[in-house]
Amino acid sequence: MPLHRLLPLSLERRKVFLDLLRRLVEVESPTRDAAACQRMADLLVETLAADGWHVERDPRSGVGDVLAATLPGTGDGPATLVLAHYDTVWPLGTLSEMPWRVDEAEDRAYGPGSVDMKAGIAGTLLAARWLRELGVTPPGPVTLLITSDEEVGSAASRERIEAEARRHDRVLVVEGARDDGALKVGRKGVADYHLEFTGVPAHAGNHPDDGASALIELAHMALFVRTLDDRVAGTTAHPTVARAGNAVNVITEHARLDVDVRVLRKDEAERIDGALRGWQPRDPRVTVAVHGGLNRPPMEPTAGNLAAFDEARRIAAGWGLQLESAVVGGGSDGNFTSALGVPTLDGVGACGAGAHARDEHVRIGDTLTRIALLAALLGGLAPA
């Protein structure tokens, strides 16, 4: 049966996987560098087309093109959207400090953007190849949507992501698994706030009482933000970046505070939003303007998401492997699709660790197993 042949086939193709992943990692693609991202898009279009995908380039202002690649299915199964992104957090030149390397003893491949998430892209291409080798056509059409601004909130690609999700029956997100290999059935929603304080400047030595300090109000707000946590509800609120003042002898007129909020439930996002917008400075001469809000809704572990995980779990069990599910703190584009009610399974990409860190790496054998799992999901090869 093709299902039983998938895993050994994938494990045998170790060099094919590493060669493809190296090609992707060595084309650096920081989100804010549109020219670099276009070079990445060029490589992906070439590779996808050579593999038989029909590829559309969807230009976006200020960032790289969104790529939509499609494969036909037999027509009697679910339409599947695979979500990926090719942008990374690493600036150009990072490869000189963090070069691609493979540690055979550790069974790991290292490099910027490897686990987050170029290995997920490589794995999707190879999963489709393995199905072709086994003579398996997906039961429904497959769309691989690769975006270019996920690392900065997906503002330029969200509309396309949600439009594609509405046209499909399920979504597989090829972000990396949790560090222990668990698939993700839920994620926290993410809110970013930017608070601007405006006070009254005055000479700090001669006339301090004439001034109203934006910096002092920022400090009060930062402490207030930390009171908004509700760990039972899974809510965290953290002041993360502060800027204030321009001279040592001036009562601060302008200050800015950035706040990171994570929530498991939409009602918690509403609670935090109301608290921040309702906060009043202690000195009435200082004003505060609150900008921002929820940019990724919570991905709650819905019945559809759990059913998608159960299908993956049954496939792994057929190979004698155990899969776990998890709800995690970081957001992904799967937050958007799950919030629309489309069953979404996340973390179907690489196994590894160190995303956004200098030890970013992929566990090679585990990831080859995950590629086989992705192929089985795409091919409708779940055991009865």
N, C-alpha and C positions, 0 to 999 in steps of 0.2 A: 504493500500500500504506500502511496506517496507520503502520507503522514509519517510513517516510520522511517522512510528514506531521507526525509528532510534534515533531521538533526545530524546524522553522520555526513551528509553531503555538505552542510554548512561548516562543520568542524574541519573537513578536509580542505576547505577553500581559505585557509588562514592567510596565505600569502596574497591571494586576490583581494581580500578585505584590507590587509595592511597597505598594499600598494595603492588602492583607491583612497583610503583614509589619508595616507601621506599626501597624495595629490591635493586633496581638499584642504588639509591643514596648512600646507605650504603656500597657499594663496590666501594671504591675510585679508580679513574683511571686517574691520571695525565699523560699527554702525554709522558713525558720523562722517566717514570718508566715502562719499558716494562713488568716486572713481574706483577705489579699491573694491567696493562691493560690486560694481559693474564687471570688474575682471572675474570675480567669483561667479557672477551670474553667467558670464560667457562660458566659463568652464563647465558649469552645470548644464547649460543648454546643450552644449556639444556632447556631453556624456549621456544625458537623457535621450537625446535624439538618436545617438548611436545604439542605444538599448531599445529603441522602438517606441518610446514615449512620444506622444504629440504634445509639443510644448508651446505655450503662449507666454509672451513677455508683457507684463502690465506695468508700464512706467509709473513711478511715484515721485512726487516733488521732494527734492532734498535728500532722498535716500535711494538705495539700489532698487532695481526692478523687482516686482513680485513675479514669481514663476508659477504657472499652473500647468502641470503635466498630467496627461490622462492616458489610461489604458482601458480598452473595452472589456466588458465581461460577457458571460454567456447570457445574461439577461434574467436569470431566475433567482438572483440573490440580492442582498443589500448593497446599496451604493455606499462606498467607503471613501471618506475624506481622510487623507494622511496629512497632518500638519507638521511643518518643519520651519526652521529659520536658518539662514546662512550668515547672519551678522554675529559678531562676537564683541566681547567687552575689551579685547586686547588691541592697543594702538599699533600702528605700523612700526616695524622694527623689533617687535617682541620676539620674533623667531631667532634673532641674534642672541638673545639672552635665554630663551627657552626653546632650543631647537627640537625638532622632531627626533625622537629616539625610541627604540624598542628595548626593553629589558626582558630578555628571555627567561632569566631566573625568576623574575616576579610575574611573568606572563602579562606584562603591561606595556602599553604604548602611550608615550607622553607627547604633549604638544598643546599650544594655545588653541582653544576652541575644539579640542578633540572630543571630550565628553559632552560639551555644551556648544553646538550639538551636531558637529559635522559627522560624527560616527552614526548618528541617527539617519542622516541623509544617505550616507554610504550604505547603511543597513537596508534602507528601503529599496535602493537600486538593486542590491544583491538579492533581497528577498524576491523581487520580481524575476530576477535571472534564475534563481533556483526553481521557481515554479515553472518557468519555460523549459528548463532542462528536464523536469519531471513530466512535462506534457500537461500541466494543469493551467487552466484558464480561470481567473477569478469568477465567481458566480455573478457578481455585479460589477459595474464600472468602478474604477479606482481613480481618484484625483489626488495627486501629490501637490500640495500648495506650499511653496517655500517662500517665506517672507524675508524682509531685509531690515526690520526695525523692532524686532521682539525685545531686544535687550533694553530699549528705551520706552517701552510701553505700547508699541504697535499702533500708534496713532494713525500712521499712514496706511496701514494694512488692515485695520480692524473691520472696516466696511466690507472689504473683499472676503475676509475670513468668515464673517457672519453670513454673507450672501451664499458662499459655498456651503456652509454648514446646513443652511435651510434646504439645499438641493440634495443633501445626502442623508442616509439613514443612520449612520454612525460615524464617529470620529476616532482615529487613532493618532495620538500625539507622540512623536518620536523624540521627545526630550529624554534625557537620561533617567534611568530608574533612581529610586532612592539609593543611597550609598550601599545598603545591604541587598539591593536587587529587587526590592518591593515595587510593584506597580502602583500607580497613583490613581485612586478613585475620587479624591477630593483635594482641593487646594484652598488656601486662604485667599480671600479677596484682598486687593492692594489699593490703598488710598495714599496719595501724596498731597501734602499741603505746603503752601508757601505763605508765610505770615509776614506782612510788612507793617512795621511800627513807625509812626511819625510823632516826634516829640517837639519840644521847643528848645533851640540851642541857646546857650549862655556861657559866659566865661566861668570856668570851673573854680577859679580862685576869687575873682572879684564879685560876681553876682550869681552864685550857684542856685539860689532860691528862685531866681527868675527863670531858670530852665526846668524842663520836664523831660526826664531821661527815657528815651526809647529803649536803651539798653537794659535799664532796670525792669521795665515792663516785659521785655523779652525774657529776662531771667525768671520772673514770676510765671510767665506762660510756660516756659520749659518745665518748671516744677509741676505746674498744673497738668500738663500733658501726661506726665508719668503717673498721675493718679487715675487716669482713664483706663488703664489695663483691667481686664477681667479674664484671668487665666482659666477660670472654670468655663467661660464661654469661648475661650480660645482667642481672645482679643489682646493685641499688644499695640501700644502707642509710644513712639520714641522720638524725642527731638534729636535730629541727626547733624544738621549743619547750621551754624550761627555766624552772622556777620554784623558788625556794628562799628560806628564811629570812624573818624578820620583824623582826629588830633587829640593828643593827650590832655590838653587843657580846655576842652570844650565838652559841655554837657551834651550827650549824644542825641542828635536830631533824628537819625535814621537807623533802623536795625531790621534784620530779616532772619527769620527762623524757618527751617525746613523740618517737616514732621513726617515720619513713616508710620503708617497704620496698617495692621493686618487683622482680618476678621474672618471667621468661619460662617457667619450669618449676615444677611443683608440688614436685619434690624439693628445689629451691633454697629454697622457702618453708619446707619442713620443716627444712632445715639451719639457716636463720636462726632459726627458732622455738626449736630445740634450743639454739643458742648463747646466745640471750638468757635463756632460762629456766634454763640451767645456769651462768650467770655468778655468781661468788662475790665479795662485797665484800672489799676488802683488810683492812678493819677488821671483825673478826667481830661487833663490837657493833652494826653497822649491818645492818638487814634490807632486802631489796628484794622487792617484789611486782610481778609482771609481769602486766599485763592486756592483752587484745586479741589480735590475730592476723590471719589472712588473711580479709579481708572480700569480696574479689573474686578468684576463681580466675583463673589465667592463661587468656587466649584464645589458644590455640595455633593456628598456621596449618594446620588439619586438611585432609584431602582434600576434605571437604565445603565448607569455607570457600573453598578454592582453586577448586573447581568453580563455586561461586556467583560468584566474581570472574571466571572465564573467560566465563561467560554475559554479564556486564556488559561485559567487554572486547570481545566479539564484536559486541555492539550498537553500542558506540562506534566500532569499526572500520568498521561499515557506514555511519557518518556521516563517515568520514574522520578520526576522532579517535583519539588514543592514550591509553589508561588505564594507570596504574601501580598496583601493590599495595604495601602497606607493613605492617610490624609496628611499633607505636608504644608509648610508655611509659605513657600515661594509660589508665585503666580506663573502662569503660562498662557498661551493663546487658547488652551483648552478651557480656561475659565469662561471665555466668551461663548464657546460652542455649548458647553454644559448648561450655562445660564439660559440658553435658548430652548432647552429641553431635549437636545440631541444627545443620545447616549455617547459618552466620551470616556475613553481609557487613555491615561497618560503614563509617561515613563516607559514607553514601549521601545525606546531607543537603546542607547548603550548602557552597559553596566560599568561603573567606574566611580571616580570621586574627584574632588578638587576643582569643581566648577568655579570659575572666577578666581582661582588661586594658582600659585606658581607650581604646585605639584599636580595640576590637572592631568588626568590620565584615564585610559580605558583598560578594563580587564579583558584581555583578548578572548580567552576561551568562553567566559560568561557572555560576552557580547555576541560571539558567533552563535551561541545557544539562543540568545534573544532574537537574532536575525531569523533563525529557523522558526521561532514562535511567531514573529511578524508574518513570515511567509505563510504559515498555516492559517493565521487569521485572515489574511488577504485571500487565500485560496479556498476558504470555507472548508477546511480539513479537520474541524473539531470532531472528536470521537462522538459517537451516538450516546 
